[in-house]
């Protein structure tokens, strides 16, 4: 995806982080989520009962992607 310079998102541009998904998944129970267990950097976190990816911790190893039972994670 390319920036169109529309200035709509201003300082909150999501294109800078487009290669790491903005995940808010509630498919698995956090205690049973394979992605959470597999991540070597603890980048998979639980926020309000949903599973999210902390983009600052993620090193794009794709281990979470390979174990996701519903293929919700694409890195």
N, C-alpha and C positions, 0 to 999 in steps of 0.2 A: 504494500500500500504506500502511496506517495503522498506527501503533504501538498495540499493545494494552496497553501498560504491564505486560507480563508479567515484566519484569526478568531474563529469561533471558540476554539479550545484554549487559546492564549497560553498561559503558563501550565496548563494541565494537559498538554499534548500527549496522547496515548501512542502516537506513532514512534516515539523514541523507544518505547518498550514493546513494540509489536511482536518481537520474536519470542517473548515470554507471555504465555496466556494470562489473561485476567480471569482467573477461575473463581467461581463461587458455586461449588458443587455440593449438593445435599443428597447424593445418591447413596453413599456409604455412611454407616455410623462411624464417627471419628475413631472410636476404639478398634474398629475393624478395617479401616481404610488402608488398602495395600500401598497406595502412594505415600501416605504419611509414614508408614513403617519402612519403606524402601529408600527414602531420601537420605543420602549421606550428610547433607548440610542442614538438616532440619528446616528446609525452606517451605515445606508443606505445613501449614498451620491451621488451627481451628479458630474461626471467628464467628461467634454467635451461632454455633452449631453447624456452620458451613465450612467446607474445606477450601482454603485459599493458598495461593503461592506467594511467598514473600520474595519479591523480585530482587531485593538487595542480597539475599542469601543464595538464590538460585544460580548455579554455575552451568545450567543447560546440559546436564549429563544425560537426560532423557530416561533415567531409571523409573521415574514416576509414570512417564508416558507408556512404558512397556508393560506396566502392571495394572493400569487403570482398566477395570472391568467393563466400562461403557465407552472407552476411547474418548473421554472428555478432554484429555490433555494432549495438546499438539505443540511440540517445541521444534 
